[in-house]
Amino acid sequence: MPPRQPVRVLVVCTGNSARSQMAEGFLRAHGSGLVEPASAGMEPRSLNPHAVAVMAEKGIDISHQLSKPFSEPLAGSMDCVITVCGDAEARCPVLPPSVRRLHWPLPDPARAEGSEEHVREVFRQSRDAIERLVREFLETLKAADYSGSSRSSVR
């Protein structure tokens, strides 16, 4: 049996500053060898320091990740595109049939207001929801024996 090709996954949100960055970090940490993750934003902003901090609490360093702009050619080259907000889902163009598309409707932790501790707790809740979704996604890939070189088995 030929070696399994990693599944190319792009996670997209509006700013590529928090949710998609955390998802990319979890995909990289938990899906080593199974996925080749990337993230992008419709209107990229700088990496949110709260996202960096709450991921560090889990032992995952995303401080080196950069906010990147979404592009249709990039998305079209992926095996799977996951949108994590309604804006990204609505603005994501029609992709080739070979690209699996998923939507995880996650609230934006960057909109949290209040004390520093309250905002941090909102980011923790978002982080934990994202980690749960990433783990479920990776289990689905493993169960389907899905690989980037034979895309039809997960649709």
Order of alpha helices (4+ residues) and beta strands (2+ residues): beta-alpha-beta-alpha-alpha-beta-alpha-beta-alpha
